[in-house]
Amino acid sequence: MTSKPLPRRRSNAPIFWGLFGAGGMLSALLGPMLVLITGLLVPLGLILPADFMSYPRMLAFAQHWLGKAFLFAVIALFAWHAAHRIYHSLHDVGIHASAGTRLLCYGVAALITVVTSWSLLAIGF
């Protein structure tokens, strides 16, 4: 007599792993470049002109749909990547995973995502 396999329980882990992976890839590829441009090249006036990141130019960038998509992806996916890393790193410092720590870590990332969406929509097109 063969036994039936137990039904699988659905998990939301793939959603968080996907956001973590996308944020990790984006932060590895774009993070150093963003730090170089916004932290060194523009403030020191190297390679790029001094008005490269002036307020009118950045506002125009943020009001374009492609600029909004880029800013949203960078901010939201960096936040989800950081939340997942922090959540799993808490074990190393002696704080064991619980529903509260999960809610705090992923809740902050969700809040950052919502605030980013609202802010980008508020500045118009």
HELIX and SHEET records of a PDB file:
HELIX    1   1 ALA A   13  LEU A   36  1                                  24    
HELIX    2   2 ILE A   37  LEU A   41  3                                   5    
HELIX    3   3 VAL A   42  LEU A   44  1                                   3    
HELIX    4   4 ALA A   50  MET A   53  5                                   4    
HELIX    5   5 TYR A   55  GLN A   63  1                                   9    
HELIX    6   6 TRP A   65  SER A   89  1                                  25    
HELIX    7   7 LEU A   90  VAL A   93  5                                   4    
HELIX    8   8 ALA A   99  ALA A  122  1                                  24    
END                                                                             
